[in-house]
Amino acid sequence: MKCSYCNRDAVYLQRYSGKHFCKRHFISFFEKKVRGTIKKHRMIETGDVVAIALSGGKDSTTLTHFLIENYSGRRDLDFFAITIDEGIANYRHKTVEVAKEVTRELGIDHYVVSVEKNFGATLDEIVKFGKKSPCAYCGVFRKYLLNRTARELSATKLATAHNLDDESQTILMNFINADIDRLARLIPQREQEDLVMRIKPFREVYEREVVIYGMLKGYKLIFDECPYSELPMRATVRDFLYEFERERPGRKISILRSLEKLSECLKITNPQIDLNNCEICGEPTSQKVCQACKFVKELREEIKIEHCRSLVYEKV
Amino acid sequence: MKCSYCNRDAVYLQRYSGKHFCKRHFISFFEKKVRGTIKKHRMIETGDVVAIALSGGKDSTTLTHFLIENYSGRRDLDFFAITIDEGIANYRHKTVEVAKEVTRELGIDHYVVSVEKNFGATLDEIVKFGKKSPCAYCGVFRKYLLNRTARELSATKLATAHNLDDESQTILMNFINADIDRLARLIPQREQEDLVMRIKPFREVYEREVVIYGMLKGYKLIFDECPYSELPMRATVRDFLYEFERERPGRKISILRSLEKLSECLKITNPQIDLNNCEICGEPTSQKVCQACKFVKELREEIKIEHCRSLVYEKV
């Protein structure tokens, strides 16, 4: 097949639009699309210091390259990367090394933050004794460290590599679970003290498009999956959406649009609440005690774990 | 397995509650549940004349029995049945006969309304030449005739046999399609002139539960499927929900709850609009010309079809 825009061979068929793209036109489409998302939602504005959550996986590696290559020419912006080392044997060590290569190549500051050094236990240890799912612990401790590190290093934005597949899964899952509060929290929120505003530049492009872009640009991408990755409910929703998208291309975009259409009314019925500071650690939370501190309290009966008092990070 | 309420053998495991039911306790659960739904949403109130949409299929047969056996003792209520004969060869004739048996047995008035006698063409003829899907034509003409017959026969409510499976599929489909207007219309609406208020007494019980109830009560149920039944999108959603419900029982109930949680805000952003009378036939519509008249106009170029001027129905 030929490209819909020129005479070159196509490398990608975008099913929802019916368009074929050659390498050059796909790269150009992708960059225009993501820059458009960033502009429309004012994700990056003059004066911003953007912390990039870089795990070393395919999505965040591509995001880091994308942001630096497209925006670091601007003198009014600053970028650095944060990698959380959760302490997962046979997995995280390799991706941390990849992350270090990426930032070395791009010449940006990079900080590695270890769950073990900050809480006294690795995720592997926590999972062994905790009653919750690995992803529950990992999500809470990772977000805690990402936000705190970004803030202490004066970031104004925290960029994550969530793509359209991730977003549509999360939206649908919350809708199916009647979890309208969580649904409301997916709408871009106003700024809150101590909470670095999260941005998702890839939220309007498919995971497949992120990977194709990264590969066409020649980035070294690794496809290792976390050994704890299971999330049965998300997997069911993911498979359904895959099937659905195959039959009716564009449904994932529709789901994002559903949330946007509902956002005005969700803002009225589920207004964003003001955050408190956790009574134990002082980090922002909607409760009295933040979820990380609650987990630490629960886990302390089983393993040696402690509150993260002053943040420890390693500058690469 | 034994019943969770007595010492008898269980005939049904309700997966979302983990409860086992013997025949007697299942019947008692089902009747309490549906009567509760009717009461909560004020579906049937004193003075109501309820038209029951009775196709002769398993769900509407069970609904007709249920309503008559549970409510016809009340002198302040009246019931009759309407069957639409769309004109579908090798299918509808049989279910119309079953419907007649049901109303004869129950001793209620029954009206059969034919698409052919009212519009001059059968659904089979329409489908042969029309460009839309069979279900698109059928849905519009059936709803037109149901509402008009119910109103001309002085009904105050029109009861349909939609169950929890139908409702959760519709809700999810509209959400996935970003069709928030249609989502809003699934919220119980206020009364509108010329539109008989539709009620769905089975909307909070599973299709499986409707069938089990009907079989335990000894109703003669037929399981024939409409030959046009395809609806690829609904089928994908249905299969997904089946799988999902199997893994996480109760998800269909969650979807209904999602809509309820969103209903307050949908009422604000998508208020119910006042209906007009169709310029051609006078029936209620949100447009200038109703969808049935639009279809007639389109189809007139292909087949002999006419506006339904005065309604024709056959009293059984």
Contacts between the chains, C-beta under 8 A, distances in Angstrom:
chain1	res1	chain2	res2	distance
A	172	B	175	7.8
A	172	B	176	7.4
A	175	B	172	7.7
A	175	B	175	5.7
A	175	B	255	7.5
A	175	B	258	5.3
A	176	B	172	7.3
A	176	B	244	7.3
A	176	B	251	5.7
A	176	B	254	5.8
A	176	B	255	5.8
A	176	B	258	7.1
A	177	B	251	7.7
A	177	B	254	5.5
A	177	B	258	7.8
A	178	B	254	4.5
A	178	B	255	7.3
A	178	B	257	4.0
A	178	B	258	4.3
A	178	B	261	5.9
A	180	B	258	6.7
A	180	B	261	4.5
A	180	B	262	6.4
A	232	B	247	6.6
A	233	B	247	7.5
A	233	B	248	6.4
A	236	B	240	7.8
A	236	B	243	6.4
A	236	B	244	5.6
A	236	B	247	6.0
A	237	B	244	7.9
A	240	B	236	7.8
A	240	B	240	4.0
A	240	B	243	7.5
A	240	B	244	7.5
A	243	B	236	6.4
A	243	B	240	7.5
A	244	B	176	7.3
A	244	B	236	5.6
A	244	B	237	7.9
A	244	B	240	7.5
A	247	B	232	6.6
A	247	B	233	7.5
A	247	B	236	6.0
A	248	B	233	6.4
A	251	B	176	5.7
A	251	B	177	7.7
A	254	B	176	5.9
A	254	B	177	5.5
A	254	B	178	4.5
A	255	B	175	7.5
A	255	B	176	5.8
A	255	B	178	7.3
A	257	B	178	4.0
A	258	B	175	5.3
A	258	B	176	7.1
A	258	B	177	7.8
A	258	B	178	4.3
A	258	B	180	6.7
A	261	B	178	5.9
A	261	B	180	4.5
A	262	B	180	6.4
A	262	B	262	6.9
A	262	B	265	7.5
A	262	B	269	8.0
A	264	B	269	5.7
A	265	B	262	7.5
A	265	B	265	3.3
A	265	B	266	6.3
A	265	B	268	5.8
A	265	B	269	4.2
A	266	B	265	6.3
A	268	B	265	5.8
A	268	B	268	6.4
A	269	B	262	8.0
A	269	B	264	5.7
A	269	B	265	4.2
